[in-house]
Structures are given as C-alpha cells and as structure tokens.
Amino acid sequence: MDILYEFSSALLQARQRKEMTQEQVAWALEVSHATYNAWECGHRLCPYKHIIGLINYFDDEQFTRSMIRILLTLQHNMAGLNKMDKSALTRYYRSLMSVLADECEKWVEEIRV
C-alpha cells in the first residue's frame, strides 16, 4: 500500500471518528488549513513532529497503530532494509522489538514513580 494513501486515509478516518473539521485539527496543530488539507488529501506527508502531535491530538489506538506502521515503513525504506535477505531482516526486527520493549518498560517504571 502507498504510504501517502495509508497516511491520508488514517488521518481522514481519525478526524471523522473524532467528529472534527479540518480547520479544527489544523488550528490545534498550529498549521494552516491548506497544509492540513494537503496531508489529508494525500498530497504530502507531514513532518515527524506533526505525526506525534496528531497521535496525541486524536488519542485513537487505530490511528496510532497506523502511524507507527507508517513510521516503521519509512525507517525500513530509508535504512535500505528492503535490500537485506530475509534472515538478516528477521534478526534486525527482533532486536528492534527487544529494544522497544526495554524502552517501554523504562517508561512504565517512570510513570509508576
């Protein structure tokens, strides 16, 4: 699936579930309506900081999962992981999951304090 299409579709669905207008979301993120519209129409992918802002704004598990998948896909492509053989790629992602699990555990501990 095309990343821009997946991003814009997830953005549209999250906004509709929250029953917000494009203008309201744009205002909350402090971007112009035209900029937000370009994201939702699939003309542009928004910067990382706005993806994080959207995740926080929508507070929607389905949207968060979509954004994580998109970010991992971008990282996968930028790092040239699509050129790795299957076993090397499996080792890479298993180590990544381990690191993420460790980091999440640290964050949970910080919350408990």
N, CA, C and O atoms as CSV, one atom per row, in Angstrom:
chain,resi,resn,atom,element,x,y,z
A,1,MET,N,N,0.847,-1.184,0.000
A,1,MET,CA,C,0.000,0.000,0.000
A,1,MET,C,C,0.892,1.246,0.000
A,1,MET,O,O,1.936,1.276,0.651
A,2,ASP,N,N,0.474,2.243,-0.721
A,2,ASP,CA,C,1.184,3.508,-0.808
A,2,ASP,C,C,1.149,4.231,0.536
A,2,ASP,O,O,0.088,4.346,1.150
A,3,ILE,N,N,2.297,4.717,0.995
A,3,ILE,CA,C,2.393,5.368,2.307
A,3,ILE,C,C,1.525,6.622,2.372
A,3,ILE,O,O,0.834,6.845,3.367
A,4,LEU,N,N,1.554,7.438,1.324
A,4,LEU,CA,C,0.727,8.660,1.334
A,4,LEU,C,C,-0.752,8.320,1.427
A,4,LEU,O,O,-1.496,8.978,2.153
A,5,TYR,N,N,-1.180,7.302,0.701
A,5,TYR,CA,C,-2.586,6.908,0.755
A,5,TYR,C,C,-2.936,6.391,2.149
A,5,TYR,O,O,-3.968,6.761,2.710
A,6,GLU,N,N,-2.081,5.539,2.704
A,6,GLU,CA,C,-2.333,4.992,4.039
A,6,GLU,C,C,-2.394,6.111,5.079
A,6,GLU,O,O,-3.263,6.111,5.952
A,7,PHE,N,N,-1.463,7.065,4.977
A,7,PHE,CA,C,-1.431,8.190,5.914
A,7,PHE,C,C,-2.695,9.034,5.797
A,7,PHE,O,O,-3.351,9.320,6.799
A,8,SER,N,N,-3.038,9.434,4.566
A,8,SER,CA,C,-4.191,10.324,4.390
A,8,SER,C,C,-5.489,9.628,4.789
A,8,SER,O,O,-6.378,10.251,5.369
A,9,SER,N,N,-5.596,8.361,4.484
A,9,SER,CA,C,-6.789,7.603,4.844
A,9,SER,C,C,-6.934,7.496,6.363
A,9,SER,O,O,-8.022,7.696,6.903
A,10,ALA,N,N,-5.837,7.182,7.045
A,10,ALA,CA,C,-5.867,7.086,8.515
A,10,ALA,C,C,-6.204,8.432,9.137
A,10,ALA,O,O,-6.946,8.503,10.117
A,11,LEU,N,N,-5.658,9.496,8.565
A,11,LEU,CA,C,-5.913,10.851,9.068
A,11,LEU,C,C,-7.387,11.219,8.908
A,11,LEU,O,O,-8.010,11.726,9.841
A,12,LEU,N,N,-7.935,10.966,7.739
A,12,LEU,CA,C,-9.342,11.258,7.489
A,12,LEU,C,C,-10.244,10.467,8.442
A,12,LEU,O,O,-11.165,11.031,9.034
A,13,GLN,N,N,-9.985,9.182,8.590
A,13,GLN,CA,C,-10.816,8.343,9.446
A,13,GLN,C,C,-10.730,8.772,10.908
A,13,GLN,O,O,-11.747,8.803,11.601
A,14,ALA,N,N,-9.528,9.104,11.387
A,14,ALA,CA,C,-9.379,9.549,12.777
A,14,ALA,C,C,-10.128,10.851,13.005
A,14,ALA,O,O,-10.788,11.020,14.030
A,15,ARG,N,N,-10.027,11.773,12.053
A,15,ARG,CA,C,-10.726,13.059,12.187
A,15,ARG,C,C,-12.233,12.841,12.197
A,15,ARG,O,O,-12.946,13.464,12.984
A,16,GLN,N,N,-12.715,11.968,11.334
A,16,GLN,CA,C,-14.151,11.706,11.285
A,16,GLN,C,C,-14.639,11.017,12.559
A,16,GLN,O,O,-15.727,11.323,13.048
A,17,ARG,N,N,-13.846,10.088,13.101
A,17,ARG,CA,C,-14.243,9.438,14.365
A,17,ARG,C,C,-14.331,10.452,15.493
A,17,ARG,O,O,-15.172,10.325,16.383
A,18,LYS,N,N,-13.467,11.453,15.458
A,18,LYS,CA,C,-13.475,12.486,16.494
A,18,LYS,C,C,-14.510,13.575,16.198
A,18,LYS,O,O,-14.744,14.458,17.023
A,19,GLU,N,N,-15.127,13.506,15.013
A,19,GLU,CA,C,-16.139,14.476,14.579
A,19,GLU,C,C,-15.608,15.906,14.602
A,19,GLU,O,O,-16.239,16.816,15.139
A,20,MET,N,N,-14.441,16.074,14.011
A,20,MET,CA,C,-13.789,17.377,13.923
A,20,MET,C,C,-13.729,17.806,12.461
A,20,MET,O,O,-13.804,16.976,11.554
A,21,THR,N,N,-13.596,19.099,12.247
A,21,THR,CA,C,-13.381,19.614,10.896
A,21,THR,C,C,-11.873,19.689,10.631
A,21,THR,O,O,-11.062,19.630,11.556
A,22,GLN,N,N,-11.523,19.817,9.371
A,22,GLN,CA,C,-10.116,20.010,9.035
A,22,GLN,C,C,-9.576,21.273,9.691
A,22,GLN,O,O,-8.445,21.296,10.178
A,23,GLU,N,N,-10.382,22.311,9.700
A,23,GLU,CA,C,-9.964,23.581,10.294
A,23,GLU,C,C,-9.645,23.428,11.784
A,23,GLU,O,O,-8.679,24.010,12.277
A,24,GLN,N,N,-10.450,22.652,12.493
A,24,GLN,CA,C,-10.222,22.459,13.926
A,24,GLN,C,C,-8.922,21.720,14.188
A,24,GLN,O,O,-8.166,22.084,15.089
A,25,VAL,N,N,-8.663,20.690,13.409
A,25,VAL,CA,C,-7.422,19.932,13.597
A,25,VAL,C,C,-6.223,20.805,13.221
A,25,VAL,O,O,-5.217,20.822,13.932
A,26,ALA,N,N,-6.329,21.524,12.114
A,26,ALA,CA,C,-5.239,22.406,11.685
A,26,ALA,C,C,-4.934,23.443,12.764
A,26,ALA,O,O,-3.771,23.699,13.075
A,27,TRP,N,N,-5.967,24.028,13.324
A,27,TRP,CA,C,-5.785,25.028,14.378
A,27,TRP,C,C,-5.086,24.416,15.588
A,27,TRP,O,O,-4.178,25.024,16.154
A,28,ALA,N,N,-5.505,23.210,15.989
A,28,ALA,CA,C,-4.907,22.539,17.150
A,28,ALA,C,C,-3.421,22.247,16.925
A,28,ALA,O,O,-2.632,22.275,17.869
A,29,LEU,N,N,-3.042,21.966,15.676
A,29,LEU,CA,C,-1.637,21.663,15.361
A,29,LEU,C,C,-0.842,22.900,14.978
A,29,LEU,O,O,0.367,22.832,14.756
A,30,GLU,N,N,-1.537,24.036,14.905
A,30,GLU,CA,C,-0.916,25.307,14.542
A,30,GLU,C,C,-0.303,25.262,13.142
A,30,GLU,O,O,0.826,25.696,12.913
A,31,VAL,N,N,-1.105,24.711,12.205
A,31,VAL,CA,C,-0.734,24.725,10.793
A,31,VAL,C,C,-1.903,25.323,10.028
A,31,VAL,O,O,-3.017,25.408,10.546
A,32,SER,N,N,-1.650,25.731,8.807
A,32,SER,CA,C,-2.735,26.306,8.006
A,32,SER,C,C,-3.693,25.203,7.562
A,32,SER,O,O,-3.341,24.025,7.509
A,33,HIS,N,N,-4.907,25.625,7.248
A,33,HIS,CA,C,-5.894,24.675,6.735
A,33,HIS,C,C,-5.383,24.045,5.439
A,33,HIS,O,O,-5.573,22.849,5.218
A,34,ALA,N,N,-4.736,24.838,4.579
A,34,ALA,CA,C,-4.209,24.324,3.306
A,34,ALA,C,C,-3.161,23.231,3.549
A,34,ALA,O,O,-3.123,22.233,2.829
A,35,THR,N,N,-2.323,23.422,4.552
A,35,THR,CA,C,-1.308,22.417,4.877
A,35,THR,C,C,-1.962,21.133,5.346
A,35,THR,O,O,-1.625,20.045,4.878
A,36,TYR,N,N,-2.906,21.265,6.280
A,36,TYR,CA,C,-3.592,20.075,6.782
A,36,TYR,C,C,-4.341,19.371,5.645
A,36,TYR,O,O,-4.308,18.145,5.542
A,37,ASN,N,N,-5.005,20.140,4.805
A,37,ASN,CA,C,-5.746,19.581,3.679
A,37,ASN,C,C,-4.816,18.784,2.767
A,37,ASN,O,O,-5.195,17.713,2.292
A,38,ALA,N,N,-3.620,19.280,2.519
A,38,ALA,CA,C,-2.650,18.566,1.680
A,38,ALA,C,C,-2.275,17.220,2.299
A,38,ALA,O,O,-2.059,16.241,1.585
A,39,TRP,N,N,-2.198,17.177,3.638
A,39,TRP,CA,C,-1.906,15.902,4.309
A,39,TRP,C,C,-3.065,14.933,4.135
A,39,TRP,O,O,-2.869,13.774,3.768
A,40,GLU,N,N,-4.269,15.415,4.399
A,40,GLU,CA,C,-5.438,14.535,4.371
A,40,GLU,C,C,-5.805,14.108,2.946
A,40,GLU,O,O,-6.389,13.042,2.750
A,41,CYS,N,N,-5.473,14.919,1.972
A,41,CYS,CA,C,-5.761,14.574,0.572
A,41,CYS,C,C,-4.666,13.704,-0.045
A,41,CYS,O,O,-4.795,13.260,-1.186
A,42,GLY,N,N,-3.603,13.462,0.698
A,42,GLY,CA,C,-2.536,12.597,0.209
A,42,GLY,C,C,-1.543,13.277,-0.711
A,42,GLY,O,O,-0.842,12.606,-1.468
A,43,HIS,N,N,-1.471,14.617,-0.657
A,43,HIS,CA,C,-0.504,15.336,-1.480
A,43,HIS,C,C,0.871,15.396,-0.821
A,43,HIS,O,O,1.896,15.464,-1.498
A,44,ARG,N,N,0.875,15.371,0.522
A,44,ARG,CA,C,2.141,15.466,1.276
A,44,ARG,C,C,2.027,14.651,2.548
A,44,ARG,O,O,0.946,14.493,3.114
A,45,LEU,N,N,3.160,14.141,2.981
A,45,LEU,CA,C,3.264,13.503,4.289
A,45,LEU,C,C,3.741,14.585,5.251
A,45,LEU,O,O,4.645,15.354,4.922
A,46,CYS,N,N,3.150,14.647,6.418
A,46,CYS,CA,C,3.525,15.716,7.341
A,46,CYS,C,C,4.851,15.396,8.040
A,46,CYS,O,O,5.262,14.236,8.096
A,47,PRO,N,N,5.516,16.423,8.572
A,47,PRO,CA,C,6.760,16.195,9.311
A,47,PRO,C,C,6.523,15.344,10.564
A,47,PRO,O,O,5.418,15.273,11.101
A,48,TYR,N,N,7.591,14.713,10.994
A,48,TYR,CA,C,7.543,13.820,12.156
A,48,TYR,C,C,6.887,14.483,13.359
A,48,TYR,O,O,6.043,13.871,14.013
A,49,LYS,N,N,7.265,15.737,13.663
A,49,LYS,CA,C,6.726,16.404,14.858
A,49,LYS,C,C,5.207,16.518,14.790
A,49,LYS,O,O,4.537,16.475,15.822
A,50,HIS,N,N,4.662,16.661,13.592
A,50,HIS,CA,C,3.214,16.749,13.454
A,50,HIS,C,C,2.555,15.372,13.544
A,50,HIS,O,O,1.413,15.260,13.989
A,51,ILE,N,N,3.265,14.329,13.125
A,51,ILE,CA,C,2.725,12.981,13.312
A,51,ILE,C,C,2.544,12.719,14.805
A,51,ILE,O,O,1.517,12.185,15.225
A,52,ILE,N,N,3.535,13.093,15.600
A,52,ILE,CA,C,3.440,12.933,17.054
A,52,ILE,C,C,2.303,13.791,17.599
A,52,ILE,O,O,1.545,13.344,18.460
A,53,GLY,N,N,2.179,15.020,17.103
A,53,GLY,CA,C,1.085,15.892,17.521
A,53,GLY,C,C,-0.278,15.309,17.177
A,53,GLY,O,O,-1.213,15.403,17.972
A,54,LEU,N,N,-0.397,14.709,15.995
A,54,LEU,CA,C,-1.656,14.084,15.589
A,54,LEU,C,C,-1.989,12.877,16.460
A,54,LEU,O,O,-3.143,12.670,16.834
A,55,ILE,N,N,-0.966,12.081,16.778
A,55,ILE,CA,C,-1.182,10.922,17.658
A,55,ILE,C,C,-1.716,11.394,19.003
A,55,ILE,O,O,-2.673,10.826,19.529
A,56,ASN,N,N,-1.109,12.416,19.553
A,56,ASN,CA,C,-1.565,12.947,20.841
A,56,ASN,C,C,-2.946,13.579,20.730
A,56,ASN,O,O,-3.784,13.395,21.612
A,57,TYR,N,N,-3.186,14.316,19.665
A,57,TYR,CA,C,-4.455,15.015,19.498
A,57,TYR,C,C,-5.627,14.044,19.367
A,57,TYR,O,O,-6.640,14.192,20.051
A,58,PHE,N,N,-5.485,13.052,18.487
A,58,PHE,CA,C,-6.590,12.127,18.260
A,58,PHE,C,C,-6.750,11.119,19.388
A,58,PHE,O,O,-7.867,10.677,19.658
A,59,ASP,N,N,-5.665,10.747,20.050
A,59,ASP,CA,C,-5.724,9.766,21.147
A,59,ASP,C,C,-6.585,8.577,20.720
A,59,ASP,O,O,-7.558,8.224,21.386
A,60,ASP,N,N,-6.211,7.976,19.608
A,60,ASP,CA,C,-7.006,6.946,18.950
A,60,ASP,C,C,-6.069,5.772,18.636
A,60,ASP,O,O,-5.119,5.921,17.867
A,61,GLU,N,N,-6.338,4.618,19.227
A,61,GLU,CA,C,-5.434,3.469,19.071
A,61,GLU,C,C,-5.268,3.059,17.613
A,61,GLU,O,O,-4.154,2.769,17.175
A,62,GLN,N,N,-6.341,3.033,16.874
A,62,GLN,CA,C,-6.263,2.632,15.461
A,62,GLN,C,C,-5.357,3.593,14.685
A,62,GLN,O,O,-4.524,3.156,13.892
A,63,PHE,N,N,-5.519,4.889,14.913
A,63,PHE,CA,C,-4.685,5.886,14.244
A,63,PHE,C,C,-3.231,5.740,14.677
A,63,PHE,O,O,-2.326,5.799,13.845
A,64,THR,N,N,-3.005,5.550,15.980
A,64,THR,CA,C,-1.636,5.402,16.493
A,64,THR,C,C,-0.951,4.212,15.838
A,64,THR,O,O,0.206,4.310,15.428
A,65,ARG,N,N,-1.650,3.094,15.736
A,65,ARG,CA,C,-1.074,1.904,15.093
A,65,ARG,C,C,-0.736,2.183,13.629
A,65,ARG,O,O,0.305,1.748,13.137
A,66,SER,N,N,-1.602,2.899,12.944
A,66,SER,CA,C,-1.328,3.246,11.541
A,66,SER,C,C,-0.078,4.116,11.436
A,66,SER,O,O,0.760,3.898,10.561
A,67,MET,N,N,0.048,5.094,12.321
A,67,MET,CA,C,1.200,5.979,12.266
A,67,MET,C,C,2.492,5.233,12.610
A,67,MET,O,O,3.531,5.487,11.999
A,68,ILE,N,N,2.439,4.333,13.564
A,68,ILE,CA,C,3.630,3.542,13.898
A,68,ILE,C,C,4.031,2.699,12.694
A,68,ILE,O,O,5.215,2.607,12.369
A,69,ARG,N,N,3.059,2.085,12.033
A,69,ARG,CA,C,3.347,1.274,10.843
A,69,ARG,C,C,3.974,2.142,9.753
A,69,ARG,O,O,4.924,1.717,9.095
A,70,ILE,N,N,3.453,3.348,9.560
A,70,ILE,CA,C,4.000,4.252,8.546
A,70,ILE,C,C,5.416,4.665,8.907
A,70,ILE,O,O,6.302,4.645,8.053
A,71,LEU,N,N,5.643,5.039,10.167
A,71,LEU,CA,C,6.987,5.437,10.586
A,71,LEU,C,C,7.981,4.294,10.427
A,71,LEU,O,O,9.112,4.513,9.994
A,72,LEU,N,N,7.573,3.084,10.771
A,72,LEU,CA,C,8.462,1.931,10.605
A,72,LEU,C,C,8.725,1.648,9.128
A,72,LEU,O,O,9.837,1.270,8.759
A,73,THR,N,N,7.729,1.824,8.297
A,73,THR,CA,C,7.917,1.625,6.853
A,73,THR,C,C,8.901,2.644,6.299
A,73,THR,O,O,9.782,2.298,5.513
A,74,LEU,N,N,8.751,3.895,6.707
A,74,LEU,CA,C,9.686,4.931,6.261
A,74,LEU,C,C,11.105,4.615,6.717
A,74,LEU,O,O,12.053,4.733,5.940
A,75,GLN,N,N,11.249,4.212,7.980
A,75,GLN,CA,C,12.561,3.859,8.509
A,75,GLN,C,C,13.127,2.657,7.760
A,75,GLN,O,O,14.316,2.623,7.444
A,76,HIS,N,N,12.291,1.689,7.479
A,76,HIS,CA,C,12.683,0.485,6.755
A,76,HIS,C,C,13.252,0.852,5.376
A,76,HIS,O,O,14.310,0.365,4.975
A,77,ASN,N,N,12.531,1.714,4.671
A,77,ASN,CA,C,12.956,2.108,3.322
A,77,ASN,C,C,14.197,2.990,3.350
A,77,ASN,O,O,15.104,2.807,2.539
A,78,MET,N,N,14.246,3.948,4.280
A,78,MET,CA,C,15.381,4.869,4.348
A,78,MET,C,C,16.662,4.161,4.754
A,78,MET,O,O,17.747,4.541,4.315
A,79,ALA,N,N,16.546,3.140,5.584
A,79,ALA,CA,C,17.727,2.411,6.044
A,79,ALA,C,C,18.166,1.354,5.040
A,79,ALA,O,O,19.162,0.669,5.269
A,80,GLY,N,N,17.453,1.210,3.948
A,80,GLY,CA,C,17.819,0.218,2.946
A,80,GLY,C,C,17.553,-1.203,3.378
A,80,GLY,O,O,18.145,-2.144,2.849
A,81,LEU,N,N,16.652,-1.363,4.352
A,81,LEU,CA,C,16.381,-2.703,4.864
A,81,LEU,C,C,15.699,-3.585,3.828
A,81,LEU,O,O,15.741,-4.811,3.928
A,82,ASN,N,N,15.074,-2.967,2.837
A,82,ASN,CA,C,14.419,-3.751,1.795
A,82,ASN,C,C,15.433,-4.488,0.929
A,82,ASN,O,O,15.048,-5.296,0.084
A,83,LYS,N,N,16.729,-4.220,1.127
A,83,LYS,CA,C,17.780,-4.903,0.372
A,83,LYS,C,C,18.391,-6.058,1.171
A,83,LYS,O,O,19.234,-6.790,0.653
A,84,MET,N,N,17.970,-6.225,2.437
A,84,MET,CA,C,18.508,-7.299,3.273
A,84,MET,C,C,17.840,-8.625,2.924
A,84,MET,O,O,16.701,-8.670,2.459
A,85,ASP,N,N,18.589,-9.702,3.164
A,85,ASP,CA,C,17.944,-11.007,2.986
A,85,ASP,C,C,17.000,-11.245,4.163
A,85,ASP,O,O,17.076,-10.559,5.182
A,86,LYS,N,N,16.123,-12.214,4.008
A,86,LYS,CA,C,15.036,-12.440,4.962
A,86,LYS,C,C,15.544,-12.735,6.376
A,86,LYS,O,O,14.977,-12.227,7.344
A,87,SER,N,N,16.589,-13.537,6.516
A,87,SER,CA,C,17.082,-13.881,7.857
A,87,SER,C,C,17.718,-12.675,8.551
A,87,SER,O,O,17.549,-12.501,9.758
A,88,ALA,N,N,18.442,-11.847,7.807
A,88,ALA,CA,C,19.042,-10.643,8.391
A,88,ALA,C,C,17.955,-9.659,8.808
A,88,ALA,O,O,18.057,-9.014,9.851
A,89,LEU,N,N,16.935,-9.551,8.002
A,89,LEU,CA,C,15.825,-8.657,8.306
A,89,LEU,C,C,15.070,-9.138,9.547
A,89,LEU,O,O,14.675,-8.335,10.393
A,90,THR,N,N,14.877,-10.433,9.646
A,90,THR,CA,C,14.215,-11.003,10.829
A,90,THR,C,C,15.026,-10.712,12.079
A,90,THR,O,O,14.458,-10.330,13.101
A,91,ARG,N,N,16.346,-10.885,12.024
A,91,ARG,CA,C,17.211,-10.580,13.182
A,91,ARG,C,C,17.125,-9.100,13.541
A,91,ARG,O,O,17.052,-8.751,14.719
A,92,TYR,N,N,17.134,-8.232,12.535
A,92,TYR,CA,C,17.065,-6.797,12.767
A,92,TYR,C,C,15.776,-6.437,13.504
A,92,TYR,O,O,15.812,-5.730,14.510
A,93,TYR,N,N,14.646,-6.919,13.008
A,93,TYR,CA,C,13.372,-6.555,13.625
A,93,TYR,C,C,13.186,-7.195,15.001
A,93,TYR,O,O,12.541,-6.605,15.867
A,94,ARG,N,N,13.726,-8.356,15.210
A,94,ARG,CA,C,13.659,-8.946,16.550
A,94,ARG,C,C,14.479,-8.127,17.542
A,94,ARG,O,O,14.057,-7.926,18.680
A,95,SER,N,N,15.649,-7.655,17.113
A,95,SER,CA,C,16.446,-6.814,18.018
A,95,SER,C,C,15.754,-5.473,18.248
A,95,SER,O,O,15.805,-4.933,19.353
A,96,LEU,N,N,15.116,-4.940,17.228
A,96,LEU,CA,C,14.371,-3.691,17.375
A,96,LEU,C,C,13.227,-3.862,18.367
A,96,LEU,O,O,13.007,-2.998,19.215
A,97,MET,N,N,12.501,-4.967,18.267
A,97,MET,CA,C,11.393,-5.229,19.206
A,97,MET,C,C,11.913,-5.356,20.631
A,97,MET,O,O,11.260,-4.906,21.573
A,98,SER,N,N,13.067,-5.957,20.792
A,98,SER,CA,C,13.655,-6.099,22.125
A,98,SER,C,C,14.013,-4.736,22.714
A,98,SER,O,O,13.736,-4.461,23.881
A,99,VAL,N,N,14.629,-3.893,21.897
A,99,VAL,CA,C,14.993,-2.545,22.353
A,99,VAL,C,C,13.738,-1.757,22.704
A,99,VAL,O,O,13.693,-1.090,23.738
A,100,LEU,N,N,12.718,-1.828,21.848
A,100,LEU,CA,C,11.478,-1.108,22.121
A,100,LEU,C,C,10.812,-1.611,23.403
A,100,LEU,O,O,10.296,-0.818,24.190
A,101,ALA,N,N,10.824,-2.911,23.608
A,101,ALA,CA,C,10.236,-3.472,24.834
A,101,ALA,C,C,10.985,-2.962,26.062
A,101,ALA,O,O,10.365,-2.604,27.063
A,102,ASP,N,N,12.319,-2.927,25.989
A,102,ASP,CA,C,13.116,-2.420,27.113
A,102,ASP,C,C,12.801,-0.948,27.387
A,102,ASP,O,O,12.642,-0.547,28.540
A,103,GLU,N,N,12.714,-0.149,26.329
A,103,GLU,CA,C,12.424,1.278,26.494
A,103,GLU,C,C,11.030,1.485,27.069
A,103,GLU,O,O,10.836,2.331,27.942
A,104,CYS,N,N,10.068,0.723,26.586
A,104,CYS,CA,C,8.711,0.854,27.102
A,104,CYS,C,C,8.656,0.476,28.574
A,104,CYS,O,O,7.940,1.106,29.353
A,105,GLU,N,N,9.394,-0.529,28.950
A,105,GLU,CA,C,9.447,-0.936,30.356
A,105,GLU,C,C,10.009,0.195,31.222
A,105,GLU,O,O,9.518,0.442,32.324
A,106,LYS,N,N,11.037,0.879,30.720
A,106,LYS,CA,C,11.608,2.018,31.455
A,106,LYS,C,C,10.576,3.127,31.605
A,106,LYS,O,O,10.464,3.729,32.673
A,107,TRP,N,N,9.821,3.400,30.546
A,107,TRP,CA,C,8.808,4.458,30.604
A,107,TRP,C,C,7.714,4.106,31.606
A,107,TRP,O,O,7.246,4.963,32.355
A,108,VAL,N,N,7.315,2.844,31.614
A,108,VAL,CA,C,6.278,2.404,32.569
A,108,VAL,C,C,6.791,2.588,33.987
A,108,VAL,O,O,6.044,3.034,34.857
A,109,GLU,N,N,8.045,2.254,34.236
A,109,GLU,CA,C,8.625,2.430,35.570
A,109,GLU,C,C,8.646,3.911,35.971
A,109,GLU,O,O,8.375,4.247,37.124
A,110,GLU,N,N,8.964,4.777,35.034
A,110,GLU,CA,C,8.977,6.221,35.328
A,110,GLU,C,C,7.594,6.729,35.665
A,110,GLU,O,O,7.449,7.623,36.498
A,111,ILE,N,N,6.581,6.177,35.034
A,111,ILE,CA,C,5.200,6.574,35.310
A,111,ILE,C,C,4.800,6.149,36.719
A,111,ILE,O,O,4.086,6.871,37.414
A,112,ARG,N,N,5.259,4.987,37.130
A,112,ARG,CA,C,4.906,4.465,38.450
A,112,ARG,C,C,5.514,5.253,39.585
A,112,ARG,O,O,4.987,5.246,40.697
A,113,VAL,N,N,6.608,5.926,39.327
A,113,VAL,CA,C,7.293,6.673,40.393
A,113,VAL,C,C,6.551,7.894,40.811
A,113,VAL,O,O,7.005,8.620,41.695
